Amino acid sequence: MAPKTLAVPAGTRIAFQGELGAFSQHAGQKIFGSRMEPLACVGFEDVFNAVARKKAVCAVIPIENTLAGSIHQNFDLLARHSLEIVAETSLRVKHNLIAHPGVTLPDIEQIYSHPVALEQCKGLLSRLKKVEKIAFYDTAGSVKFIRERNLRNAAAIASEDAARVYRMKIVRGGIEDDPENYTRFFALARRGSFTRGGRKTTIVFGLNNEPGILFKALSVFALRNIDLTKIESRPIRGKPWEYLFYLDLQSDIRSPECLNALRHLRELAPYCKVLGSYPVF
Amino acid sequence: MAPKTLAVPAGTRIAFQGELGAFSQHAGQKIFGSRMEPLACVGFEDVFNAVARKKAVCAVIPIENTLAGSIHQNFDLLARHSLEIVAETSLRVKHNLIAHPGVTLPDIEQIYSHPVALEQCKGLLSRLKKVEKIAFYDTAGSVKFIRERNLRNAAAIASEDAARVYRMKIVRGGIEDDPENYTRFFALARRGSFTRGGRKTTIVFGLNNEPGILFKALSVFALRNIDLTKIESRPIRGKPWEYLFYLDLQSDIRSPECLNALRHLRELAPYCKVLGSYPVF
């Protein structure tokens, strides 16, 4: 049977973006178990640097949301840094309106949260006409903010974890418009820290600009019945209208068909990097 | 010889996002000529609605930047609305530090602009250590803001057009870090307003979740030597981990090979919509 978490010693430091109580921290606990030690970082670049510079053993980053789409900055950072994807997980995103204990809906004049969270709760927010919506850098950070400033006419939108961490109250739970709201996360580590291999493999490659070349590149997987679960393209700096392609494959890099497909792809792609081959939790 | 602009009567109203002097307005003049009448809108959704509700004849929207990547909201709006792409153009994006006449670099304590523009001028901004960077909803709008409030300790980052429109001064020109900074724009109109056809065709389609299906979908173009210039994927609401694919084809929809390829694609794709076939200016 597959293990339920990735084996790391108790107290292993795991970096993530945002404040304590962030969705990424929750995803980290799903991958590494509850005895990990969270390391809160301000930006995604800081998260990558924390692992590269050995301030943390691993990192957890969001890569894709079923409503908002890919988190493109993290795709770019994966190509630029040399960390490896060591695990994947996904979480159902449940947003909650959070305020100081005793505060009720009519008391609220301002609502703070990350722009994506504000966007995902538009239904409730549009009914609260007189309430001012204020974009904040982080969901859990917005709970911390209204707590530290003791704002009793304000609320924040964040996770249940964030409410618990900052000892605040959920005024209304599950306020997202669309319940099919999931975020997929990657766990990252320095190359060689974990044994490579698992249910999925993620790669990034660049192609020369010639007709039909993307079709040829995808043929190396189709010819071997390797299923693609996602394709993402991102611009290449300094080469206008050229792209890097990111593929998620349902394949283990330790299998002959995956190794052969990647060898075949390298015949076509001047640039090709395996970002990781990993289990899913 | 191909015409230099899309023929519209003088005074034809063209909607765009942002304030007068925005890059989109400049792109509109490249497509429709200088006698168009600009209609400034607050958000991209407003731009689409302006054309759908006949407040404007056409719209101009940015779709992709060579550094920041796709403007995903506009891909989503193209699929949801029933407007048609009638032309494409691209502009080199040149950012300028703009302030009131008489203001010099040492006077500046705050710099306002759109977050993408602030990001693209990080080199200069990181050297101006004591200057506060303030994210604003629009580049040209930030020039308007510092003019209207008469802020003499502030500057904005925007186009030369924006400096001219608001009679402000360029303190420093061409401040972007990377000169390979281009934005691609689409002109949109209600379906049937213009004759369909031109050098490029853009489509959106959805596929059933089965192994190798994207490869099969791309084969309909490769088999007919139709070149793809861009592929973009976006999540489908309510169907976690399923995607819509947007393709730009180097092909005219009036050609037999393009029509045959699209007929072939419809055999594979339960959903397929032609977003436009259009000239490039």
Interface residues (C-beta under 8 A of the other chain):
Chain A: E64 N65 T66 L67 A68 G69 H72 D178 E180 Y182 R184 P211 G212 L214 F215 K216 L218 S219 F221 A222 N225 I226 D227 L228 T229 K230 I231 E232 S233 R234 P235 R237 G238 K239 P240 W241 Y243
Chain B: E64 N65 T66 L67 A68 G69 H72 D178 E180 Y182 R184 P211 G212 L214 F215 K216 L218 S219 F221 A222 N225 I226 D227 L228 T229 K230 I231 E232 S233 R234 P235 R237 G238 K239 P240 W241 Y243
